[in-house]
Amino acid sequence: MSQLLAQTLRRSPLAGLDLRRLDRMAITLSGLCVVHCLATAVALALLASAGGLLGSPWIHEVGLTLAMVLGAVALGRGVYEHGFMMPSAVGGLGLGVMAGALTLPHDGSEALFTIVGVAILALGHQLNRIAAN
């Protein structure tokens, strides 16, 4: 199993990047997700047409896909390099909460659970950065 993980991580297009840089990129993506959620709520309140674009399900699906790929590479590589599972477990929980949020109705609960998931994921990446030092 660890050999398969090592081979996959070496073949990743992000393999040449420093682990701390990957985590910073992932934390930035998490921040952009929070900004998107808050901007969507404001846009829905102000402009129904702009809110329709920002609230489109495909934006959430693409964002979750990016978060999962970046999270899997950064957190998986962290386990491989420093050997601590906790950052990966915390990040995985955050990704799970974000994925679960996609199944919720667009009544505000989806945004709330997405923001909670993003915060948990960002904590996992921060723990990964700390463990790498």
Secondary structure, 3 states (H helix, E strand, C coil): CHHHHHHHHHHCCCCCCCHHHHHHHHHHHHHHHHHHHHHHHHHHHHCHHHHHHHCCHHHHHHHHHHHHHHHHHHHHHHHHHHCCCHHHHHHHHHHHHHHHHCCCCCCCHHHHHHHHHHHHHHHHHHHHHHHHC
